[in-house]
Amino acid sequence: MKPRLIISGGGTGGHIFPALAIADAYKTQYPQADVLFVGAINRMEMQRVPDAGYKIKGLWISGFDRQNMLRNILFPIKLLWSLLQSLLIFLSFRPSIVVGTGGFASGPLLFVASLFKTPMLIQEQNAFPGITNKQLASRVDVICLGSEAASKFFPKNKIVVTGNPVRSALKRSMNRTVAAEILGVAADQHTLLVLGGSLGAKKINQLIYQHLDEIQQHKIQLIWQCGNLYAEDYQCYSSANIHVMPFIDNMQAAYALADVVVSRAGALAISEICLMGKPTLFIPSPNVAGNHQEKNAEALANNEAALLVAERNADTQFWVRLESLITDASLRDKLSKNIKVFAHPAATKEIMNRLNKLITYE
């Protein structure tokens, strides 16, 4: 039987890139396999997945907006239509196994797959799970967790803590000179990497803008991922040593150059930074369910593995913390050493082991 895998999830890089890591591992083990992604139309997975070489189908679906109820008028229609789309996709592709990585796009497809008793696995990245994965928990066979803290939300007999899968390229070292050529920056300068998540972070962008003069006074090179939403506002500040980018496609190169990182505290970002061992100042987003980003970052800060500034305190604390990270080599060394303890380099392999236990290909 030819392996046929559907992976469904998306909305943000935190759902998409773990899905791509799983797909890459699956294709490595089963080169003859057919892999299909299912996402939401007009979301970033519709570009990122084809860029990675995989086919994707888009559903007409969006999340339930709890802040503005008027935006939910079409939600019942979208849900019913996406269930019909999912049924047609399922019957046409006939997957032997289905993986969900979270985000509202994965709900309809995995629900349909459960009706056909298809082996299913979901991968939850965050300490505080998303609503889609929590609702699917009773229907799937295995739940792979990025964090032990999420275990209380799921059936004990289904969970396994694997850590979060990261892009395979990040597991390979890259020479600074090569990395600099890829990104079009200098290889021999002390470098600050700023990451606001795949969509950008308004507050982090504001803080960096406010302290551009201080950053330049330290003669530090800035690689600033501002996000597509904010590109028009900040790309005008690019210069010889300030490189403003809407999105960084080659994170292997970015991490290879980074001496110091400022980042949101999404589960994927933390997993990558732990693996790369980068001294980091985290500024968690307060606009997430259960304030899970701050909880993610606190676990590291409490173990002297990272610095943490809550967004509510950032106006007064940000530059003090960042300057200490830029100027204190011993602090950077300590954080770099300690954060590596939290890495899960075998996460993708462990998830593949669980997939293989769910189904045998003849």
Secondary structure, 3 states (H helix, E strand, C coil): CCCEEEEECCCCHHHHHHHHHHHHHHHHHCCCCEEEEEEECCCCHHHHHHHCCCEEEEECCCCCCCCCHHHHCCHHHHHHHHHHHHHHHHHHHCCCEEEECCCCCHHHHHHHHHHCCCCEEEEECCCCCCHHHHHHHHHCCEEEECCHHHHHHCCCCCEEECCCCCCHHHHCCCCHHHHHHHHCCCCCCCEEEEECCCCCCHHHHHHHHHCHHHHHHCCCEEEEECCHHHHHHHHHHCCCCEEEECCCCCHHHHHHHCCEEEECCCHHHHHHHHHHCCCEEECCCCCCHHHHHHHHHHHHHCCCCCEECCHHHHHHHHHHHHHHHHHCHHHHHHHHHHHHHHCCCCHHHHHHHHHHHHCCCC
